[in-house]
Amino acid sequence: MSYEMNDLLDLVVEQNASDLHCQVGQPPTLRISGSMVPIEGPNLTPKDTEQLMLSITPDAHQQNVKLQGGSDFGFAFMEKARFRVSILKSKGNYGIVLRQIPNKMYGLREIGLPDKIRELLYRPRGLVLVTGPTGSGKSTTLASMVNYINENREGHIITIEDPIEYYHPHKRCIVTQREIGSDVPSFSEAIKRALRQDPDIILVGEMRDLETIEAAISAAETGHLVFGTLHTNSAAKTVDRIVDAFPANMQEMIRTQLASSLVAVISQTLCKKIGGGRIAGYEIMINTTSIAAMIRENKTFRITSDIQTGGNLGMITMDAHLLSLVNRQLVSPDEALEKAQDSQTMRERLTQLGATLKTL
């Protein structure tokens, strides 16, 4: 028996799996609500994974796999879903990982963001960063924000992605979506060109190098609302990561630029939800004159205490949000402890709530 890619993708959509893994030596495996679930059936052979790969991979990407050992692209599965595909070589064989990108756009409330976040989406300029580890739902959060702007503001939105994930139709805004590799060579080049394309909002899929970070900050300073992502897990670490990307002689200047252009940092993590599914835990930092001064003076270690006292502005620390998810019985105490930033304090808080913890 050989597997057909269409049948596997149907199964992904039907089971609402987030990912499909096809690797030699095991059956195709779905990730459902964070857990790996193998499909009943024979293990994949090298020939199976090669055929599955060839059935969906464009020629240019097949060349990339041969030359570089891997390639990433997005593709639409009929009208049912879009997938972000990563083809790789492992022990000389092909492997495939497909991430399902839901067709449905979620509202900001549906993904658990507080209403205060909406106010940020009307800002005329500045930098909004959504951060967190891979697979923490950053793309979904950004897509929800872009969709909100598209429905509630007028203007020109440019997204720069690798690959394009969510498709945004023109609503009240004109939306230009550019893919790295096929539409433009690099993120930094795309941002520089975007500034000549009369944008109001620019989304930068990944701020992965110095040039891109520099271009994004200067776009935010020159009167555009810029959204970007980084793989950091707190607001303070996000600021440090950006500053550390620059050579020592430029760091002071970048701190000053960042202090004035940063609007907010939203850090997130995905938690297993009680009863199945997943829910995001958030840390939200909104830039204030006090936080801007800390960024300028290189005192980022103090940012967390400002977030703790900034609830009236819509700020919340990750651990406070995780505790509220436990209180609302959406997340188990063990899951909250695993995702906590200060596990010792979190353990004490959970014990005070009377939670019994499995983990030692």
Residue pairs with C-beta under 8 A, 6 or more apart in sequence:
1 41
1 42
2 48
2 51
3 22
3 28
3 41
3 44
3 48
3 52
5 52
5 55
5 56
6 77
8 20
8 22
8 28
8 39
8 52
9 20
9 77
9 80
9 81
9 83
9 98
10 80
11 17
11 30
11 39
12 20
12 30
12 81
12 98
12 100
13 77
13 80
13 81
13 100
15 30
15 32
15 37
16 32
17 30
17 31
17 32
17 37
17 100
18 31
18 32
18 34
18 99
18 100
18 135
18 278
19 30
19 31
19 97
19 98
19 99
19 100
20 28
20 29
20 30
20 31
20 96
20 97
20 98
20 100
21 28
21 29
21 30
21 31
21 36
21 95
21 96
21 97
22 28
22 29
22 44
22 48
22 49
22 52
22 95
22 96
22 97
23 29
23 44
23 49
23 90
23 95
24 43
24 44
24 45
24 46
24 48
24 49
24 90
24 91
24 93
24 94
24 95
25 43
25 44
26 38
26 43
26 44
27 38
27 39
27 40
27 41
27 42
27 43
27 44
28 38
28 39
28 41
28 44
29 36
29 37
29 38
29 39
30 36
30 37
30 38
30 39
31 37
33 272
33 273
33 276
33 277
33 278
34 270
34 272
34 278
44 52
46 93
46 94
49 93
49 94
49 95
49 96
50 93
50 94
52 94
52 96
53 62
53 65
53 87
53 94
53 96
54 62
56 75
56 85
57 65
57 71
57 73
57 85
57 87
58 73
61 71
61 73
61 87
62 71
64 70
64 71
65 71
65 87
65 88
65 89
65 94
69 88
69 89
70 86
70 87
70 88
70 89
71 86
71 87
72 84
72 85
72 86
72 87
72 162
72 163
73 84
73 85
73 163
74 82
74 83
74 84
74 85
74 101
74 163
74 164
74 165
74 179
75 82
75 83
75 85
76 82
76 83
77 83
79 103
80 103
81 100
81 101
81 102
81 103
82 100
82 101
82 103
82 165
82 166
82 167
83 98
83 99
83 100
83 101
84 98
84 99
84 101
84 163
84 165
85 96
85 97
85 98
85 99
86 96
86 97
86 98
86 99
87 94
87 95
87 96
88 94
88 95
88 96
88 97
89 95
99 135
101 139
101 165
101 166
102 140
105 143
105 144
105 147
105 166
106 140
106 143
106 144
107 144
107 148
108 115
108 117
108 118
108 144
108 145
108 148
109 115
110 144
111 137
111 140
111 141
111 144
111 280
112 279
112 280
112 282
113 141
113 144
113 266
113 282
114 284
114 314
114 316
115 314
116 284
116 286
116 313
116 314
117 145
117 264
117 266
117 284
117 314
118 148
119 314
120 128
120 263
120 264
120 286
121 145
121 148
121 149
121 152
121 153
121 225
122 153
123 225
123 263
124 223
124 225
125 220
125 221
125 222
125 223
125 224
125 225
125 261
126 220
126 225
126 226
126 261
126 262
126 263
127 216
127 217
127 220
127 226
127 228
127 258
127 261
127 262
127 263
128 145
128 225
128 226
128 227
128 228
128 263
128 264
128 265
128 266
129 207
129 227
129 228
129 229
129 230
129 238
129 262
129 264
129 265
129 266
130 138
130 141
130 142
130 145
130 227
130 228
130 229
130 266
130 268
131 138
131 229
131 230
131 231
131 232
131 233
131 238
131 265
131 266
131 267
131 268
132 138
132 231
132 232
132 233
132 267
132 268
132 269
133 231
133 233
133 269
134 231
135 270
136 268
136 269
136 270
136 280
137 268
137 270
137 278
137 280
138 229
138 268
139 165
139 166
139 229
140 166
141 266
141 268
141 280
142 203
142 227
142 229
143 165
143 166
143 168
145 227
146 157
146 159
146 166
146 168
146 175
146 201
146 203
146 227
147 166
147 168
149 155
149 157
149 173
149 201
150 157
150 168
150 170
150 171
150 172
150 173
150 175
151 171
151 172
152 172
153 172
153 173
153 200
154 172
154 173
155 173
155 174
155 199
155 200
155 201
156 173
156 174
156 176
156 197
156 198
156 199
156 200
156 201
157 168
157 173
157 174
157 175
157 176
157 199
157 200
157 201
157 202
157 203
158 176
158 177
158 178
158 194
158 197
158 199
158 201
158 202
158 203
159 168
159 175
159 176
159 177
159 178
159 202
159 203
159 205
160 178
160 180
160 184
160 187
160 190
160 191
160 194
160 202
160 203
160 204
160 205
161 177
161 178
161 179
161 180
161 203
161 205
162 179
162 180
162 181
162 187
162 205
162 206
163 179
163 180
163 181
164 177
164 178
164 179
167 177
168 175
168 177
169 175
173 200
173 201
176 197
176 199
178 184
178 190
180 186
180 187
180 190
180 205
183 190
184 190
184 193
186 211
186 212
187 204
187 205
187 206
187 207
187 208
187 209
187 211
187 212
187 215
188 209
188 211
188 212
188 214
188 215
191 202
191 204
191 212
191 215
191 216
191 219
192 215
194 202
194 219
195 219
195 222
195 224
199 224
200 224
200 225
201 224
201 225
201 226
201 227
202 216
202 219
202 224
202 225
202 226
202 227
203 226
203 227
203 228
204 212
204 216
204 226
204 227
204 228
204 229
205 229
206 212
206 228
206 229
207 213
207 216
207 228
207 229
207 230
207 242
209 245
210 245
210 246
213 242
213 245
213 246
214 246
216 226
216 228
217 242
217 254
217 257
217 258
217 261
218 257
219 226
220 226
220 261
220 262
221 257
221 260
221 261
225 263
230 238
230 241
230 242
232 238
232 241
232 267
233 267
233 269
233 318
233 341
234 267
234 283
234 304
234 318
234 341
235 265
235 267
235 283
235 285
235 303
235 304
235 307
236 300
236 301
236 303
236 304
238 265
238 267
239 258
239 262
239 265
239 295
239 300
239 303
240 300
242 254
242 258
243 251
243 254
243 255
243 258
243 298
244 251
246 254
255 295
255 296
255 298
256 296
258 295
259 287
259 292
259 293
259 295
259 296
260 292
262 287
262 292
262 295
263 286
263 287
264 284
264 285
264 286
264 287
265 283
265 284
265 285
266 282
266 283
266 284
266 285
267 282
267 283
267 285
267 318
268 280
268 281
268 282
268 283
269 280
269 281
269 318
269 339
270 278
270 279
270 280
270 281
271 278
271 279
271 280
271 281
271 322
271 325
271 331
271 335
271 336
271 339
272 278
272 331
272 332
272 335
273 279
273 330
273 331
274 329
274 330
274 331
274 332
279 325
279 330
279 331
281 318
281 321
281 322
281 325
281 331
281 336
281 339
282 316
282 318
282 321
283 307
283 316
283 317
283 318
283 321
283 341
284 307
284 314
284 315
284 316
285 291
285 303
285 306
285 307
285 310
285 315
286 310
286 313
286 314
286 315
287 295
288 306
288 310
288 313
290 306
291 303
291 306
293 299
294 300
294 302
294 303
294 306
304 317
306 315
307 315
307 316
307 317
308 317
308 320
317 341
318 339
318 340
318 341
319 340
319 341
319 342
319 345
319 346
319 349
322 331
322 336
322 339
322 340
322 346
323 336
323 346
323 349
323 350
323 353
325 331
325 336
326 332
326 333
326 336
326 350
326 353
326 355
327 353
333 350
333 353
333 355
333 356
333 357
334 357
334 358
334 359
336 346
336 350
337 343
337 346
337 347
337 350
337 357
337 359
338 359
340 346
347 357
350 357
351 357
